[in-house]
Amino acid sequence: MVQNLFWATGYNVIALPLAAGVLAFKDILLQPALAALFMSLSTVIVAANAVLLKNKKL
């Protein structure tokens, strides 16, 4: 669960502020559609990680 929280938070903490224009003064801007794609990708990675962790013997 901690790994999944890490992955989901990592993507969203980086992509969403860039899409909002936090670093626009340095000409670093992420298109909102690309940020949404990253957000969806974080969901896919979290789901894949959950399946991998389910199959891993502790």
Phi and psi in radians as a Rosetta constraint file:
Dihedral C 1 N 2 CA 2 C 2 CIRCULARHARMONIC -1.150 0.35
Dihedral N 2 CA 2 C 2 N 3 CIRCULARHARMONIC -0.710 0.35
Dihedral C 2 N 3 CA 3 C 3 CIRCULARHARMONIC -1.059 0.35
Dihedral N 3 CA 3 C 3 N 4 CIRCULARHARMONIC -0.752 0.35
Dihedral C 3 N 4 CA 4 C 4 CIRCULARHARMONIC -1.131 0.35
Dihedral N 4 CA 4 C 4 N 5 CIRCULARHARMONIC -0.699 0.35
Dihedral C 4 N 5 CA 5 C 5 CIRCULARHARMONIC -1.112 0.35
Dihedral N 5 CA 5 C 5 N 6 CIRCULARHARMONIC -0.680 0.35
Dihedral C 5 N 6 CA 6 C 6 CIRCULARHARMONIC -1.060 0.35
Dihedral N 6 CA 6 C 6 N 7 CIRCULARHARMONIC -0.868 0.35
Dihedral C 6 N 7 CA 7 C 7 CIRCULARHARMONIC -1.106 0.35
Dihedral N 7 CA 7 C 7 N 8 CIRCULARHARMONIC -0.836 0.35
Dihedral C 7 N 8 CA 8 C 8 CIRCULARHARMONIC -1.120 0.35
Dihedral N 8 CA 8 C 8 N 9 CIRCULARHARMONIC -0.764 0.35
Dihedral C 8 N 9 CA 9 C 9 CIRCULARHARMONIC -1.170 0.35
Dihedral N 9 CA 9 C 9 N 10 CIRCULARHARMONIC -0.697 0.35
Dihedral C 9 N 10 CA 10 C 10 CIRCULARHARMONIC -1.014 0.35
Dihedral N 10 CA 10 C 10 N 11 CIRCULARHARMONIC -0.846 0.35
Dihedral C 10 N 11 CA 11 C 11 CIRCULARHARMONIC -1.106 0.35
Dihedral N 11 CA 11 C 11 N 12 CIRCULARHARMONIC -0.805 0.35
Dihedral C 11 N 12 CA 12 C 12 CIRCULARHARMONIC -1.247 0.35
Dihedral N 12 CA 12 C 12 N 13 CIRCULARHARMONIC -0.599 0.35
Dihedral C 12 N 13 CA 13 C 13 CIRCULARHARMONIC -1.188 0.35
Dihedral N 13 CA 13 C 13 N 14 CIRCULARHARMONIC -0.562 0.35
Dihedral C 13 N 14 CA 14 C 14 CIRCULARHARMONIC -1.500 0.35
Dihedral N 14 CA 14 C 14 N 15 CIRCULARHARMONIC -0.842 0.35
Dihedral C 14 N 15 CA 15 C 15 CIRCULARHARMONIC -1.304 0.35
Dihedral N 15 CA 15 C 15 N 16 CIRCULARHARMONIC -0.732 0.35
Dihedral C 15 N 16 CA 16 C 16 CIRCULARHARMONIC -1.167 0.35
Dihedral N 16 CA 16 C 16 N 17 CIRCULARHARMONIC -0.783 0.35
Dihedral C 16 N 17 CA 17 C 17 CIRCULARHARMONIC -1.103 0.35
Dihedral N 17 CA 17 C 17 N 18 CIRCULARHARMONIC -0.611 0.35
Dihedral C 17 N 18 CA 18 C 18 CIRCULARHARMONIC -1.117 0.35
Dihedral N 18 CA 18 C 18 N 19 CIRCULARHARMONIC -0.692 0.35
Dihedral C 18 N 19 CA 19 C 19 CIRCULARHARMONIC -1.188 0.35
Dihedral N 19 CA 19 C 19 N 20 CIRCULARHARMONIC -0.543 0.35
Dihedral C 19 N 20 CA 20 C 20 CIRCULARHARMONIC -1.337 0.35
Dihedral N 20 CA 20 C 20 N 21 CIRCULARHARMONIC -0.231 0.35
Dihedral C 20 N 21 CA 21 C 21 CIRCULARHARMONIC 1.647 0.35
Dihedral N 21 CA 21 C 21 N 22 CIRCULARHARMONIC 0.418 0.35
Dihedral C 21 N 22 CA 22 C 22 CIRCULARHARMONIC -1.042 0.35
Dihedral N 22 CA 22 C 22 N 23 CIRCULARHARMONIC -0.662 0.35
Dihedral C 22 N 23 CA 23 C 23 CIRCULARHARMONIC -1.851 0.35
Dihedral N 23 CA 23 C 23 N 24 CIRCULARHARMONIC 0.449 0.35
Dihedral C 23 N 24 CA 24 C 24 CIRCULARHARMONIC -1.122 0.35
Dihedral N 24 CA 24 C 24 N 25 CIRCULARHARMONIC -0.491 0.35
Dihedral C 24 N 25 CA 25 C 25 CIRCULARHARMONIC -1.162 0.35
Dihedral N 25 CA 25 C 25 N 26 CIRCULARHARMONIC -0.319 0.35
Dihedral C 25 N 26 CA 26 C 26 CIRCULARHARMONIC -1.817 0.35
Dihedral N 26 CA 26 C 26 N 27 CIRCULARHARMONIC 0.287 0.35
Dihedral C 26 N 27 CA 27 C 27 CIRCULARHARMONIC 1.042 0.35
Dihedral N 27 CA 27 C 27 N 28 CIRCULARHARMONIC 0.531 0.35
Dihedral C 27 N 28 CA 28 C 28 CIRCULARHARMONIC -1.889 0.35
Dihedral N 28 CA 28 C 28 N 29 CIRCULARHARMONIC 1.879 0.35
Dihedral C 28 N 29 CA 29 C 29 CIRCULARHARMONIC -2.455 0.35
Dihedral N 29 CA 29 C 29 N 30 CIRCULARHARMONIC 2.360 0.35
Dihedral C 29 N 30 CA 30 C 30 CIRCULARHARMONIC -1.904 0.35
Dihedral N 30 CA 30 C 30 N 31 CIRCULARHARMONIC 2.278 0.35
Dihedral C 30 N 31 CA 31 C 31 CIRCULARHARMONIC -1.133 0.35
Dihedral N 31 CA 31 C 31 N 32 CIRCULARHARMONIC 2.462 0.35
Dihedral C 31 N 32 CA 32 C 32 CIRCULARHARMONIC -1.000 0.35
Dihedral N 32 CA 32 C 32 N 33 CIRCULARHARMONIC -0.602 0.35
Dihedral C 32 N 33 CA 33 C 33 CIRCULARHARMONIC -1.137 0.35
Dihedral N 33 CA 33 C 33 N 34 CIRCULARHARMONIC -0.651 0.35
Dihedral C 33 N 34 CA 34 C 34 CIRCULARHARMONIC -1.230 0.35
Dihedral N 34 CA 34 C 34 N 35 CIRCULARHARMONIC -0.653 0.35
Dihedral C 34 N 35 CA 35 C 35 CIRCULARHARMONIC -1.110 0.35
Dihedral N 35 CA 35 C 35 N 36 CIRCULARHARMONIC -0.684 0.35
Dihedral C 35 N 36 CA 36 C 36 CIRCULARHARMONIC -1.135 0.35
Dihedral N 36 CA 36 C 36 N 37 CIRCULARHARMONIC -0.659 0.35
Dihedral C 36 N 37 CA 37 C 37 CIRCULARHARMONIC -1.105 0.35
Dihedral N 37 CA 37 C 37 N 38 CIRCULARHARMONIC -0.760 0.35
Dihedral C 37 N 38 CA 38 C 38 CIRCULARHARMONIC -1.088 0.35
Dihedral N 38 CA 38 C 38 N 39 CIRCULARHARMONIC -0.653 0.35
Dihedral C 38 N 39 CA 39 C 39 CIRCULARHARMONIC -1.142 0.35
Dihedral N 39 CA 39 C 39 N 40 CIRCULARHARMONIC -0.719 0.35
Dihedral C 39 N 40 CA 40 C 40 CIRCULARHARMONIC -1.165 0.35
Dihedral N 40 CA 40 C 40 N 41 CIRCULARHARMONIC -0.673 0.35
Dihedral C 40 N 41 CA 41 C 41 CIRCULARHARMONIC -1.109 0.35
Dihedral N 41 CA 41 C 41 N 42 CIRCULARHARMONIC -0.636 0.35
Dihedral C 41 N 42 CA 42 C 42 CIRCULARHARMONIC -1.098 0.35
Dihedral N 42 CA 42 C 42 N 43 CIRCULARHARMONIC -0.626 0.35
Dihedral C 42 N 43 CA 43 C 43 CIRCULARHARMONIC -1.142 0.35
Dihedral N 43 CA 43 C 43 N 44 CIRCULARHARMONIC -0.733 0.35
Dihedral C 43 N 44 CA 44 C 44 CIRCULARHARMONIC -1.119 0.35
Dihedral N 44 CA 44 C 44 N 45 CIRCULARHARMONIC -0.748 0.35
Dihedral C 44 N 45 CA 45 C 45 CIRCULARHARMONIC -1.143 0.35
Dihedral N 45 CA 45 C 45 N 46 CIRCULARHARMONIC -0.702 0.35
Dihedral C 45 N 46 CA 46 C 46 CIRCULARHARMONIC -1.107 0.35
Dihedral N 46 CA 46 C 46 N 47 CIRCULARHARMONIC -0.744 0.35
Dihedral C 46 N 47 CA 47 C 47 CIRCULARHARMONIC -1.150 0.35
Dihedral N 47 CA 47 C 47 N 48 CIRCULARHARMONIC -0.747 0.35
Dihedral C 47 N 48 CA 48 C 48 CIRCULARHARMONIC -1.133 0.35
Dihedral N 48 CA 48 C 48 N 49 CIRCULARHARMONIC -0.705 0.35
Dihedral C 48 N 49 CA 49 C 49 CIRCULARHARMONIC -1.125 0.35
Dihedral N 49 CA 49 C 49 N 50 CIRCULARHARMONIC -0.673 0.35
Dihedral C 49 N 50 CA 50 C 50 CIRCULARHARMONIC -1.108 0.35
Dihedral N 50 CA 50 C 50 N 51 CIRCULARHARMONIC -0.696 0.35
Dihedral C 50 N 51 CA 51 C 51 CIRCULARHARMONIC -1.160 0.35
Dihedral N 51 CA 51 C 51 N 52 CIRCULARHARMONIC -0.744 0.35
Dihedral C 51 N 52 CA 52 C 52 CIRCULARHARMONIC -1.120 0.35
Dihedral N 52 CA 52 C 52 N 53 CIRCULARHARMONIC -0.728 0.35
Dihedral C 52 N 53 CA 53 C 53 CIRCULARHARMONIC -1.203 0.35
Dihedral N 53 CA 53 C 53 N 54 CIRCULARHARMONIC -0.537 0.35
Dihedral C 53 N 54 CA 54 C 54 CIRCULARHARMONIC -1.136 0.35
Dihedral N 54 CA 54 C 54 N 55 CIRCULARHARMONIC -0.646 0.35
Dihedral C 54 N 55 CA 55 C 55 CIRCULARHARMONIC -1.476 0.35
Dihedral N 55 CA 55 C 55 N 56 CIRCULARHARMONIC -0.157 0.35
Dihedral C 55 N 56 CA 56 C 56 CIRCULARHARMONIC -1.488 0.35
Dihedral N 56 CA 56 C 56 N 57 CIRCULARHARMONIC 2.320 0.35
Dihedral C 56 N 57 CA 57 C 57 CIRCULARHARMONIC -1.502 0.35
Dihedral N 57 CA 57 C 57 N 58 CIRCULARHARMONIC 2.261 0.35
